[in-house]
């Protein structure tokens, strides 16, 4: 098959998969390779196309002391060549296979996504293996990608959303890696050498912390052989993960002055870990409180009734080493004090009164109806499955999840609301020039 035909075939496969009916009832096979790799597989032989997802636990939290940003920079270099192949040659080879690879670094993980046609599996996996196991890390590529990272950091320095996030994290997490951006700082990135990047690569990729899912036209036997070939030369074990990140913020307010007509606010306190037995109840509560767009309580009270903002949201943040319940809003400097007062009052009301029966029913209807829509193609399914593994969920969660939501009672969710939402612990970080507010 020519490169042009392969590209057309991959595009056609993507379009067909997008048009397939969404489904949450899928058959998940657990595959154990001879080399000890565990993977989840959903066979879909109707289209000659495979989506492969790899996640490596640890991510940027494994940056060595004084080397912040090394994992992020290293991940950005994985598509810049392997062996004697430079970035341009790698891109041409990938295009010739009509395949796509994506590499991303986060606080707790490194994500590797691959999409390829069944008839090019061997060639695509040889190219992917080279990028993961034997990246070139040429100095020319290092300089180019480092310049891109530095440009992004310069942009972040004048972005109120980035500033408020960095300020909240710095105050909340002290000496833990979570306290600083995984992108690093201008100073830390400038100082990174090729040796630092190689060390970050050796720390990040290890067989004992990889999670794998595959969806598409591939058998369990073929996937098993593919994974042992792809990952065999990685280190068996990786370095120790960082410990828990104590949450250091108490209730209060921090103002970070910044010249802008609109203040940006981030707020929150400690939340629930993903494996906590009350997490699903907290998820449903948050959907009502600040997660459901224009119909949420926060949107109703802050935007619709008072016109204080265009948008206000809340969300659960279950990191690997810390768990928070948080929210965000932006409002005019002249009205941000009122905005914060309304949010604090609503936070208190939720803890004291909980949800109504009508709110719980509506949330259940929405969440159970929307859930199957997530399973709308090979790539999204593979992404969901690898996330489930990392969250410690079993394959049966796909079919049981909606029943678990339906089983939640009003008494149960309101108990969780009373235990979780504490207005006295709520801390607001404000970036802007808010009138009538100062650090407390």
Buried (B, 14 or more C-beta within 10 A) or exposed (E): EEEEEBBEBBEEBBEEBEEBEBEBEBEBBEBEBEBEBEBBBBBBEEBBBBBBBBBBBBBBBBBEEEBBBBBBBBBBBBBBBBEEBBBEBBBEBBEBBBBBBEBBBBBBBBBBBBBBBBBBBEBBBBBBBBBBBBBBBBEEBBEBBBEEBBEBBEEBEEBBEBBBBBBBBBBBBBEBBBBBBBBBBBEBBEBBEEEBBBBBBBBBBBBEBBBBBBBBBBEBEBBBBBBBBBBEEBEEEBBEBBEEBEBBBEBBBBBBEBEBEBBBBBBBBBBBBBEBEBBBBBBBBBBBBBBBEEBBBBBBBBBEEBEBBEEBBBBBEBBBBBBBBBBBBBBBBBBBBBBBEBBBEBBBBBBEEBBEEEBBEBBBEBBBEEBBEBBBBBBBBBBBBBBBBBBEBEBEBBEEBBEEBEEBEBEBBBBBBBEBBBBEBBBBBBBBBBEEBEEE
